[in-house]
Amino acid sequence: MTEKKNLPWWKDAVVYQIYPKSFQDSDGDGIGDIRGIISRLDYLADLGIDAVWLSPVYCSPQDDNGYDISDYQDIDPMFGTLADMEELIAEAKKRNIRIIMDLVLNHTSDEHRWFLEAKKSRENPYHDYYVWRDGAEGELPNDMKASFGGPAWEWVPELKQYYFHQFSVKQPDLNWENPKVRREIYDMILWWMDKGVGGFRLDVIDQVAKEPDRKITNNGPRLHEFLQEMSRETFQKGDLITVGEAWGANTENAKLYSSPDGSEFSMVFQFEHMMLDQQPGKEKWDLAPLPFVKLKQCMAKWQRELYGRGWNSLFMDNHDLPRIVSRWGDDKEYREESAKMLATVFHGMQGTPYIYQGEELGMTNVKFEDITHYRDIETLNLYRERLENGYDPDDVMRSVYAKSRDNARTPMQWSAEKNAGFTDGTPWIEVNPNYIEINADSERRDPDSVFSYYRTLTHLRKEYPVFIDGKFELLMEEDEQIFAYTRTSSEGEMLVCANFSGEPAKCPLISGWKDARELIHNYHGDVTEELRPYEAVMLWKAGEN
């Protein structure tokens, strides 16, 4: 293949997300930790990934599993020490793996020293680090709701004021209108950059410019002003990957978030495709079948609109989402085939792929016997509120089984040994019982496993520049079973054809590609016009240079 252009390193990279609490426990307390991650770096190197995004490991009361930070510049003892973190960065670097930190900049914990000071008096210099409104007890400033349930305002009797929180009551929102807050944040980011981190993922970053009096939470008027200032003051001083999580992103503002000039972030996490299988205008718990044609149109829109003007993040799973093979595949009869098919479709597009821990094994959702086995604050609040509102408990549990964040948070399945090799102790959340059949030990030894398939995909991105710069064209747009597209560059053309269903499907495109090179295929045998259940293939035709 010809040499790739002089592009940022992250354009042909594959990122692996670790939820540290559930990845690997090294000390028997049932909670994953940094030393556990260090012990598994060779596994990650074998998979072929280039960077690891860590969900938060900072000091935290763990009200929202670490997304409530009490000290941005220290490590929570449950995960280890700052020295462990420095060792992880160094050991990863030896394997050409960069560490991406998760930054939660919209809010802190209510146990952060800033907030402890802010509550002391209205005159305290830290008071204006947060969002306050005067009022009387029981008379809320407005009717805004928090994402985790209940009102978005909390009364502080000693101040006779309410503070604003978009998430848990223990996660007060920071006041980005205050330049001192922004300066504190920038200095903290520069401190981590000096430690050698390779980048940052910015949690709910589109909500920092909130205007609660106008009921604006995301995409506030000053959002891009704030983000561009942060980028100038921090990110642009290093060779980093930065990704902004933006639930309210559309293709227009994503061009600002991920502009090639680097003025904000490298790329954006947007969730339009992940919200299709819920009832329109309802919550994620209100389940609906996946509208497959809409999914294709959605993905194609993001591929077309950002081509040359931005950069996509390619993901199906993360710590907030259920397991994709259970969601859009078949986690029983065709688990391996459908897991490979989904990976083929997403990894073939333009953007940076993200693999969430266990996705490369085809890990599935879990069905705990009852709600007492669940740990996620969002899930528990949902269950309580819906029962109070008269919902049938079985219907609520169906929603939990389908969409609970705990589906992604059960321990990593390393082996068929006790607790899946995750811990010698009692795991903080139970292991999915199917670890006996689905685990890394067996898959690494099997050339036909989901793991081996993902490893091939990560290597293909390095070998074929068409993954990076090929133009996307959606084919068979209205077909109810086939997801097909081409990626075309000056070097040639790649065809991706995938049967997104459990029934055979006709794909006449194949007949025109009989002499093409097969890059990857999730079944043995020839590729024909009739694709088997969840069959997927990538084909390559070199250009005539």
TIBAFI-36268 format. One line per field, with one value per residue (C-alpha): residue number from 1; residue in three letters; x, y, z. Coordinates in steps of 0.05 Angstrom, whole numbers, plus 5000, padded with zeros to 4 digits. Layout:
nr: NUM  ...
rest: ALA  ...
px: X  ...
py: Y  ...
pz: Z  ...
END
This chain:
nr: 1  2  3  4  5  6  7  8  9  10  11  12  13  14  15  16  17  18  19  20  21  22  23  24  25  26  27  28  29  30  31  32  33  34  35  36  37  38  39  40  41  42  43  44  45  46  47  48  49  50  51  52  53  54  55  56  57  58  59  60  61  62  63  64  65  66  67  68  69  70  71  72  73  74  75  76  77  78  79  80  81  82  83  84  85  86  87  88  89  90  91  92  93  94  95  96  97  98  99  100  101  102  103  104  105  106  107  108  109  110  111  112  113  114  115  116  117  118  119  120  121  122  123  124  125  126  127  128  129  130  131  132  133  134  135  136  137  138  139  140  141  142  143  144  145  146  147  148  149  150  151  152  153  154  155  156  157  158  159  160  161  162  163  164  165  166  167  168  169  170  171  172  173  174  175  176  177  178  179  180  181  182  183  184  185  186  187  188  189  190  191  192  193  194  195  196  197  198  199  200  201  202  203  204  205  206  207  208  209  210  211  212  213  214  215  216  217  218  219  220  221  222  223  224  225  226  227  228  229  230  231  232  233  234  235  236  237  238  239  240  241  242  243  244  245  246  247  248  249  250  251  252  253  254  255  256  257  258  259  260  261  262  263  264  265  266  267  268  269  270  271  272  273  274  275  276  277  278  279  280  281  282  283  284  285  286  287  288  289  290  291  292  293  294  295  296  297  298  299  300  301  302  303  304  305  306  307  308  309  310  311  312  313  314  315  316  317  318  319  320  321  322  323  324  325  326  327  328  329  330  331  332  333  334  335  336  337  338  339  340  341  342  343  344  345  346  347  348  349  350  351  352  353  354  355  356  357  358  359  360  361  362  363  364  365  366  367  368  369  370  371  372  373  374  375  376  377  378  379  380  381  382  383  384  385  386  387  388  389  390  391  392  393  394  395  396  397  398  399  400  401  402  403  404  405  406  407  408  409  410  411  412  413  414  415  416  417  418  419  420  421  422  423  424  425  426  427  428  429  430  431  432  433  434  435  436  437  438  439  440  441  442  443  444  445  446  447  448  449  450  451  452  453  454  455  456  457  458  459  460  461  462  463  464  465  466  467  468  469  470  471  472  473  474  475  476  477  478  479  480  481  482  483  484  485  486  487  488  489  490  491  492  493  494  495  496  497  498  499  500  501  502  503  504  505  506  507  508  509  510  511  512  513  514  515  516  517  518  519  520  521  522  523  524  525  526  527  528  529  530  531  532  533  534  535  536  537  538  539  540  541  542  543  544  545
rest: MET  THR  GLU  LYS  LYS  ASN  LEU  PRO  TRP  TRP  LYS  ASP  ALA  VAL  VAL  TYR  GLN  ILE  TYR  PRO  LYS  SER  PHE  GLN  ASP  SER  ASP  GLY  ASP  GLY  ILE  GLY  ASP  ILE  ARG  GLY  ILE  ILE  SER  ARG  LEU  ASP  TYR  LEU  ALA  ASP  LEU  GLY  ILE  ASP  ALA  VAL  TRP  LEU  SER  PRO  VAL  TYR  CYS  SER  PRO  GLN  ASP  ASP  ASN  GLY  TYR  ASP  ILE  SER  ASP  TYR  GLN  ASP  ILE  ASP  PRO  MET  PHE  GLY  THR  LEU  ALA  ASP  MET  GLU  GLU  LEU  ILE  ALA  GLU  ALA  LYS  LYS  ARG  ASN  ILE  ARG  ILE  ILE  MET  ASP  LEU  VAL  LEU  ASN  HIS  THR  SER  ASP  GLU  HIS  ARG  TRP  PHE  LEU  GLU  ALA  LYS  LYS  SER  ARG  GLU  ASN  PRO  TYR  HIS  ASP  TYR  TYR  VAL  TRP  ARG  ASP  GLY  ALA  GLU  GLY  GLU  LEU  PRO  ASN  ASP  MET  LYS  ALA  SER  PHE  GLY  GLY  PRO  ALA  TRP  GLU  TRP  VAL  PRO  GLU  LEU  LYS  GLN  TYR  TYR  PHE  HIS  GLN  PHE  SER  VAL  LYS  GLN  PRO  ASP  LEU  ASN  TRP  GLU  ASN  PRO  LYS  VAL  ARG  ARG  GLU  ILE  TYR  ASP  MET  ILE  LEU  TRP  TRP  MET  ASP  LYS  GLY  VAL  GLY  GLY  PHE  ARG  LEU  ASP  VAL  ILE  ASP  GLN  VAL  ALA  LYS  GLU  PRO  ASP  ARG  LYS  ILE  THR  ASN  ASN  GLY  PRO  ARG  LEU  HIS  GLU  PHE  LEU  GLN  GLU  MET  SER  ARG  GLU  THR  PHE  GLN  LYS  GLY  ASP  LEU  ILE  THR  VAL  GLY  GLU  ALA  TRP  GLY  ALA  ASN  THR  GLU  ASN  ALA  LYS  LEU  TYR  SER  SER  PRO  ASP  GLY  SER  GLU  PHE  SER  MET  VAL  PHE  GLN  PHE  GLU  HIS  MET  MET  LEU  ASP  GLN  GLN  PRO  GLY  LYS  GLU  LYS  TRP  ASP  LEU  ALA  PRO  LEU  PRO  PHE  VAL  LYS  LEU  LYS  GLN  CYS  MET  ALA  LYS  TRP  GLN  ARG  GLU  LEU  TYR  GLY  ARG  GLY  TRP  ASN  SER  LEU  PHE  MET  ASP  ASN  HIS  ASP  LEU  PRO  ARG  ILE  VAL  SER  ARG  TRP  GLY  ASP  ASP  LYS  GLU  TYR  ARG  GLU  GLU  SER  ALA  LYS  MET  LEU  ALA  THR  VAL  PHE  HIS  GLY  MET  GLN  GLY  THR  PRO  TYR  ILE  TYR  GLN  GLY  GLU  GLU  LEU  GLY  MET  THR  ASN  VAL  LYS  PHE  GLU  ASP  ILE  THR  HIS  TYR  ARG  ASP  ILE  GLU  THR  LEU  ASN  LEU  TYR  ARG  GLU  ARG  LEU  GLU  ASN  GLY  TYR  ASP  PRO  ASP  ASP  VAL  MET  ARG  SER  VAL  TYR  ALA  LYS  SER  ARG  ASP  ASN  ALA  ARG  THR  PRO  MET  GLN  TRP  SER  ALA  GLU  LYS  ASN  ALA  GLY  PHE  THR  ASP  GLY  THR  PRO  TRP  ILE  GLU  VAL  ASN  PRO  ASN  TYR  ILE  GLU  ILE  ASN  ALA  ASP  SER  GLU  ARG  ARG  ASP  PRO  ASP  SER  VAL  PHE  SER  TYR  TYR  ARG  THR  LEU  THR  HIS  LEU  ARG  LYS  GLU  TYR  PRO  VAL  PHE  ILE  ASP  GLY  LYS  PHE  GLU  LEU  LEU  MET  GLU  GLU  ASP  GLU  GLN  ILE  PHE  ALA  TYR  THR  ARG  THR  SER  SER  GLU  GLY  GLU  MET  LEU  VAL  CYS  ALA  ASN  PHE  SER  GLY  GLU  PRO  ALA  LYS  CYS  PRO  LEU  ILE  SER  GLY  TRP  LYS  ASP  ALA  ARG  GLU  LEU  ILE  HIS  ASN  TYR  HIS  GLY  ASP  VAL  THR  GLU  GLU  LEU  ARG  PRO  TYR  GLU  ALA  VAL  MET  LEU  TRP  LYS  ALA  GLY  GLU  ASN
px: 5000  5022  5044  4990  4992  5022  4960  4949  4966  4895  4866  4889  4886  4838  4819  4800  4756  4768  4717  4770  4723  4705  4768  4818  4825  4897  4887  4826  4778  4730  4742  4785  4846  4904  4953  4903  4904  4980  4978  4934  4973  5002  4931  4915  4979  4960  4893  4930  4899  4936  4904  4866  4810  4801  4735  4750  4800  4803  4785  4710  4655  4630  4559  4560  4616  4671  4637  4630  4701  4726  4799  4820  4894  4895  4875  4820  4850  4802  4841  4911  4958  4985  5049  5009  4979  5048  5071  5011  5027  5100  5085  5033  5082  5131  5078  5061  4995  4974  4929  4868  4839  4764  4751  4686  4684  4609  4605  4644  4627  4593  4653  4703  4739  4712  4640  4655  4681  4624  4573  4605  4578  4555  4618  4666  4712  4691  4616  4613  4647  4578  4508  4464  4395  4360  4293  4251  4251  4201  4195  4242  4273  4239  4214  4277  4290  4356  4377  4379  4310  4280  4287  4351  4354  4376  4362  4419  4386  4447  4453  4378  4397  4389  4446  4437  4454  4439  4455  4458  4445  4517  4541  4534  4545  4605  4595  4635  4615  4667  4736  4770  4735  4760  4831  4831  4807  4860  4916  4893  4892  4963  4985  4960  4992  5058  5047  5048  4975  4958  4891  4824  4752  4707  4644  4578  4620  4563  4529  4581  4550  4483  4434  4384  4341  4326  4323  4383  4427  4466  4491  4488  4505  4577  4593  4641  4673  4690  4714  4759  4790  4803  4835  4881  4901  4913  4903  4939  5002  5010  5001  4935  4872  4811  4739  4678  4617  4557  4489  4460  4508  4484  4525  4529  4557  4599  4638  4656  4673  4718  4742  4806  4838  4840  4805  4763  4770  4797  4728  4660  4619  4548  4490  4438  4446  4443  4375  4337  4311  4267  4197  4200  4199  4204  4260  4311  4272  4212  4234  4221  4249  4310  4288  4342  4334  4337  4401  4434  4411  4436  4505  4510  4491  4547  4596  4578  4570  4636  4678  4735  4702  4705  4718  4673  4679  4657  4627  4571  4586  4609  4600  4532  4503  4479  4520  4512  4509  4448  4419  4426  4453  4434  4467  4445  4446  4488  4527  4595  4570  4529  4585  4633  4582  4570  4645  4653  4600  4626  4701  4695  4671  4712  4729  4765  4737  4727  4724  4692  4721  4692  4662  4721  4698  4624  4604  4529  4477  4462  4395  4400  4343  4316  4332  4372  4430  4437  4485  4475  4443  4405  4375  4355  4322  4285  4259  4235  4202  4166  4138  4114  4080  4043  4084  4082  4146  4157  4154  4204  4251  4246  4271  4327  4348  4351  4381  4412  4483  4501  4498  4565  4593  4594  4666  4711  4709  4782  4776  4730  4759  4722  4694  4718  4789  4769  4781  4799  4749  4675  4663  4630  4577  4563  4597  4553  4543  4561  4635  4646  4632  4653  4723  4789  4830  4791  4782  4856  4871  4817  4833  4758  4738  4708  4774  4815  4766  4774  4849  4847  4804  4853  4910  4872  4865  4941  4950  4896  4893  4823  4798  4824  4809  4760  4696  4633  4573  4512  4484  4417  4392  4320  4337  4309  4366  4430  4477  4523  4570  4634  4695  4733  4801  4854  4883  4820  4752  4728  4659  4627  4565  4530  4466  4437  4386  4379  4350  4387  4388  4403  4461  4468  4526  4571  4568  4607  4664  4682  4755  4763  4809  4774  4799  4756  4696  4658  4640  4682  4672  4658  4619  4557  4498  4458  4487  4476  4448  4491  4543  4590  4649  4699  4725  4780  4795  4860  4858  4894  4954
py: 5000  5071  5113  5148  5223  5259  5255  5261  5195  5184  5180  5108  5091  5044  5063  5014  5037  5009  5016  5006  4982  4922  4907  4870  4867  4858  4859  4815  4870  4856  4923  4931  4975  5007  4951  4903  4944  4943  4867  4864  4912  4854  4830  4900  4902  4835  4863  4917  4979  5046  5081  5065  5110  5102  5119  5163  5138  5204  5210  5204  5185  5139  5164  5158  5108  5160  5212  5252  5276  5303  5313  5318  5311  5248  5176  5143  5093  5040  5043  5054  5113  5169  5128  5070  5118  5143  5071  5054  5113  5091  5016  5031  5077  5018  4981  5042  5052  5121  5133  5177  5206  5218  5291  5309  5384  5399  5384  5360  5318  5355  5331  5369  5422  5477  5459  5449  5520  5545  5523  5562  5630  5671  5713  5654  5661  5591  5605  5629  5566  5535  5554  5583  5615  5651  5624  5597  5525  5485  5539  5514  5565  5527  5458  5431  5357  5321  5266  5215  5234  5287  5363  5395  5442  5426  5471  5491  5518  5554  5596  5600  5583  5527  5497  5468  5396  5364  5294  5267  5314  5298  5327  5403  5438  5482  5555  5562  5635  5647  5654  5631  5563  5557  5575  5522  5470  5490  5486  5416  5393  5419  5382  5316  5332  5340  5270  5244  5227  5219  5254  5266  5245  5302  5278  5313  5372  5403  5419  5465  5529  5516  5573  5544  5606  5595  5519  5510  5451  5432  5475  5539  5605  5608  5534  5539  5602  5562  5501  5541  5577  5511  5481  5542  5541  5466  5414  5453  5452  5376  5319  5294  5259  5295  5272  5309  5271  5310  5278  5340  5341  5346  5346  5421  5433  5370  5407  5458  5405  5366  5418  5398  5463  5433  5492  5448  5372  5316  5286  5282  5227  5235  5188  5198  5126  5099  5131  5100  5039  5077  5106  5175  5231  5181  5158  5104  5056  5060  5005  5002  4957  4984  5021  4990  5035  5097  5070  5065  5135  5163  5132  5153  5225  5230  5199  5247  5310  5305  5281  5331  5377  5338  5269  5214  5170  5099  5063  5015  5001  5041  5043  5077  5031  4959  4906  4914  4840  4835  4899  4895  4826  4756  4739  4666  4625  4675  4710  4705  4718  4779  4807  4802  4831  4892  4904  4898  4951  5002  4992  5000  5072  5136  5155  5129  5063  5053  4982  4977  4924  4856  4879  4844  4779  4787  4797  4801  4835  4805  4786  4789  4756  4820  4894  4881  4855  4920  4976  5033  5096  5111  5041  5040  5109  5088  5025  5063  5120  5075  5031  5094  5115  5050  5013  4937  4910  4859  4914  4955  4896  4885  4956  4944  4880  4917  4984  4985  5013  4953  4910  4941  4942  4868  4844  4831  4757  4735  4660  4602  4604  4631  4701  4698  4711  4782  4777  4728  4764  4781  4824  4892  4870  4799  4767  4748  4673  4660  4673  4597  4600  4672  4691  4719  4656  4612  4666  4684  4611  4607  4637  4640  4676  4746  4769  4744  4779  4846  4837  4830  4893  4934  4913  4927  5000  5006  4971  5004  5080  5076  5066  5136  5177  5137  5171  5136  5117  5080  5026  4988  5044  5019  4945  4919  4869  4890  4945  4958  5014  5031  5070  5099  5132  5144  5075  5035  5017  4977  4944  4926  4881  4857  4819  4853  4798  4726  4706  4696  4759  4774  4821  4826  4875  4816  4792  4853  4839  4767  4783  4828  4812  4789  4831  4799  4753  4725  4658  4604  4589  4632  4697  4692  4737  4703  4724  4677  4702  4760  4746  4804  4815  4869  4866  4907  4927  4964  5023  5024  5068
pz: 5000  4990  5049  5089  5089  5148  5191  5266  5300  5324  5254  5244  5318  5354  5425  5480  5537  5607  5663  5718  5772  5729  5690  5735  5811  5836  5912  5925  5948  5890  5856  5794  5801  5765  5782  5751  5687  5686  5691  5628  5583  5543  5527  5501  5460  5430  5410  5372  5403  5406  5466  5529  5553  5628  5660  5721  5773  5812  5885  5890  5940  5883  5883  5807  5800  5798  5755  5819  5829  5896  5875  5802  5819  5861  5852  5892  5941  5915  5849  5877  5882  5839  5833  5805  5754  5734  5726  5682  5636  5632  5621  5569  5532  5527  5488  5444  5481  5505  5565  5556  5620  5630  5649  5684  5679  5682  5756  5816  5877  5933  5974  5930  5971  5925  5942  6016  6016  5972  6023  6080  6060  6001  6009  6005  5944  5921  5926  5855  5829  5828  5804  5859  5861  5918  5941  5996  6019  5979  5925  5870  5822  5765  5747  5715  5728  5741  5693  5750  5774  5819  5814  5789  5850  5921  5981  6027  6091  6119  6055  6039  5968  5918  5878  5809  5792  5725  5751  5823  5881  5900  5833  5836  5770  5761  5740  5676  5672  5726  5694  5758  5750  5679  5700  5755  5704  5653  5704  5724  5652  5641  5703  5674  5607  5644  5672  5601  5587  5513  5514  5546  5539  5561  5598  5579  5555  5516  5582  5613  5584  5616  5629  5679  5683  5609  5619  5573  5591  5529  5471  5512  5477  5503  5493  5434  5462  5526  5488  5441  5501  5536  5473  5464  5537  5542  5487  5432  5475  5464  5415  5443  5425  5453  5447  5472  5495  5468  5473  5440  5381  5309  5245  5244  5313  5307  5252  5306  5359  5311  5262  5226  5251  5321  5352  5398  5399  5355  5351  5383  5415  5389  5405  5351  5327  5398  5412  5354  5391  5439  5431  5398  5450  5507  5552  5535  5579  5533  5486  5411  5355  5319  5256  5212  5151  5197  5228  5160  5141  5207  5200  5128  5145  5196  5148  5091  5132  5169  5110  5105  5156  5221  5249  5275  5336  5318  5377  5394  5468  5527  5603  5595  5542  5540  5505  5430  5413  5459  5433  5358  5347  5371  5437  5433  5369  5328  5382  5349  5279  5299  5343  5284  5236  5279  5286  5210  5197  5247  5238  5163  5168  5173  5244  5304  5330  5405  5433  5502  5548  5533  5467  5433  5466  5448  5521  5531  5574  5642  5672  5747  5785  5815  5825  5889  5847  5809  5830  5780  5810  5746  5743  5816  5812  5749  5782  5844  5804  5755  5810  5846  5781  5775  5723  5723  5757  5701  5648  5687  5693  5618  5608  5659  5624  5558  5576  5646  5649  5693  5630  5612  5682  5701  5710  5650  5633  5632  5643  5663  5734  5795  5784  5711  5735  5754  5829  5884  5929  5923  5862  5873  5823  5803  5743  5684  5692  5619  5633  5629  5554  5539  5564  5540  5554  5506  5453  5448  5432  5379  5310  5295  5358  5365  5396  5336  5289  5326  5325  5249  5244  5285  5239  5175  5194  5195  5129  5085  5083  5053  5124  5139  5077  5034  5015  5041  4998  5026  4980  4982  5027  5033  5042  5108  5120  5085  5109  5050  5033  4996  5017  4957  4954  4901  4917  4906  4933  4992  4997  5063  5059  5122  5136  5197  5209  5231  5163  5096  5054  4981  4966  4890  4898  4912  4839  4816  4865  4848  4835  4896  4954  5017  5075  5129  5130  5190  5158  5126  5052  4992  4993  4950  4934  4989  5056  5114  5181  5205  5151  5137  5090  5071  4999  4967  4895  4884  4836  4770  4786
END
